[in-house]
Amino acid sequence: MSGWTTHEGVAVALPLDNVDTDQLIPARFMSRPRTAGYGGFLLHDLRGPGFALDAPGAAGASILIAGRNFGCGSSREAAVYALVDAGFRAVAAPSFGDIFAANAVNNGLLPARMDTAALLGQPPGPARIDLAACTLTLAGRTRPFALDPVWQARLVNGWDDIDLTASYRAGIAAHAARRREQAPWLWATTKGAMPRNPGRQE
Amino acid sequence: MTTLFDRLWDSHVVTTRPDGAALLWVDRHYVHEGSHHGFAKLAVRGLALAEPALTIGVADHYVPTRRPGPGAAPDVARMIATLSANAAAHGFRLFGMEDDDQGIVHVIGPEQGLTLPGMLVVCGDSHTSTHGALGTWGFGIGATDVAHVLATQTIWQKKPARMRLRFDGRAAPGVGAKDMALHWISRLGADGARGHAIEYAGDAVRALSVEGRLTLCNLSIEGGARCGMVAPDATTFDWLRGRPHVPPDFDAACDGWAALASDPDAAFDAEQAFDMADIAPLVTWGTSPEQALPVTATLPDPARAAPGRAAALAGALDYMGLRPGQRLDTVAVDRVFIGSCTNARIEDLRAAAAVLAGRRALVPGMVAPGSMPVKRQAEDEGLDRVFRAAGLDWVASGCSMCVAMNGDMAAPGERVASSTNRNFRGRQGPGVRTHLMSPAMVAAAAVTGRLADVRPLLEGRA
């Protein structure tokens, strides 16, 4: 994953609250390998004439502006894959599902937390994001957005957690050794079949 | 001053960076067919599993519920086979489709004693919050984090805020954990607990069985919470005793687990209290779990809603094929479904059977038990005969029509009374209209052919 600090592209408004990850990608497409590309599945069952993302001028949009609780629901990272594969780099919304936001950052997609009420009626248009300053510029006005500094650093640097974690190997091994001493039975997962009707109340 | 969540957090921190991100040890990692993206990421890097013995595989999301039966469609069968191949290649325990103890991951983890108090449990599934019912810290993660846990047995997190939801008073007959959950979510919103770790407390939570607590914690995510939990107590320990994977010195372990509680003076970042006297059997009417009302209520009118809300209300009513001002208990249903990690445990099946006994369902429907052990237990108790006599299909365990990945789905436009967790557009199939409710309320819908108050149907019954 490569990092980024500024992005310019077309912003498109999706004036809906609670856009859940089942909307972002319906479950029936999730058995495909990522290499097949997920962009065509984005918001699949909402698409068609009159839909915001299919409006003239929305083609090639890379910044999505939405209502509250965007990405709520299922933990499916495929929802982020669909956005990223369709060319999106950022979603601006008043709030996000927590798991979605974490998945977004893991894929270089910015979850920009901001009041979007004034932006949801805007037609598609050019916009600019400054990740260092945490601002979104749209229709001649620059607005701030909120972003956890840990996530900001990861997006800017394109850090990969598995590589980062490798430097903590000794601490992890020490914790694992303590846990093994306290609770060796945690590791005994191969044995055991279910007794008939445990805890059955007659 | 310390909360239960603080205790769970502190006992799992490997290190904390100056920016506040903490590296946390994971005691149990459940994977399922949908975890294939995580394994693919691992394969690209040529990495092995850090702790195969702490990794448990479960086939649930895609498994056919007609077993034996015609078998799975090729793309579904491939998902199941991929999980089996990963289990064999990496050497972790798999509860596969043919396993006698197979079931839905959030049912069998607690059922097997693989999830225990004090653990940190993760899974690539948002309903991992379920495991909190045992005093466990469980949360759902995406594929990148699944790969990270597979490779390191740890996960990076920033500490969430702490929220306590209290429920006091006695539950009225016909009111249960599902109603408690839909009640708080309808009051606080589908993002009402966003960024928070919930602890459920109060005498009505203490009075819940473990099954009820599992339902309550399961739905934490539908209110936006990072996790939900109940401090373990004698109810927890009695339920766990004798399960296959509990510690050999069980009583000593319980003594340790009893310390997993919030101090009386512990401070929470947010707190809400609910009176059980205010909670009636609820149903959802819209396309978000926050759109729930008592079954005796009438539907909201967008014309009278706040300007910012009117469009969302109108959109939900339109999708659901409902009219403003319509009484909920006049809405006819086409199909019923009892199942899912939310409400398919033995107690849920007993509650539904208590309503169905001696009655016929007016609409078709399916009962998919939460696990094969639950299925066997229900059959020992004769519950399967009640479901079959009512005209419902009694099938094998899996996520089934809750997520419609295995081919179990309703037809476009059909209205389903469902004991599941999400009424999102298209969740149970394209164009399908889902109403969430308790298993007893689903049974009431089955025998009346409409959304119905279960309370009169319980009169004169246990």
Interface residues (C-beta under 8 A of the other chain):
Chain A: P15 L16 D17 N18 D20 D22 Q23 P26 A27 R28 M30 S31 P33 R34 D45 L46 G67 R68 N69 C72 G73 S74 S75 R76 E77 A78 V80 S95 G97 D98 I99 A102 N103 N106 N107 A117 D148 P149 V150 A153 D161 I162 L164 T165 Y168 G171 I172 H175 A176 R179 A183 W185 L186 W187 A188 T189 T190 K191 G192 A193 M194 P195 R196 N197 P198 G199 R200
Chain B: V14 T15 D19 G20 A21 L23 W25 D27 R28 G34 H36 H37 A40 R45 L47 E51 A53 L54 I56 Y62 D75 V76 R78 M79 F92 R93 D100 D101 E111 Q112 L114 M119 G124 D125 S126 F139 G140 I141 G142 A143 T144 D145 A147 H148 A151 T152 Q153 T154 W156 K158 P160 G189 A190 D191 R194 G195 I221 G224 R226 D238 W239 R241 G242 R243 P244 H245 V246 P247 P248 T287 S288 E290 G308 A311 A312 G315 P373 R376 Q377 D380 V403 A404 M405 R422 F424 R425 G426 R427 P430
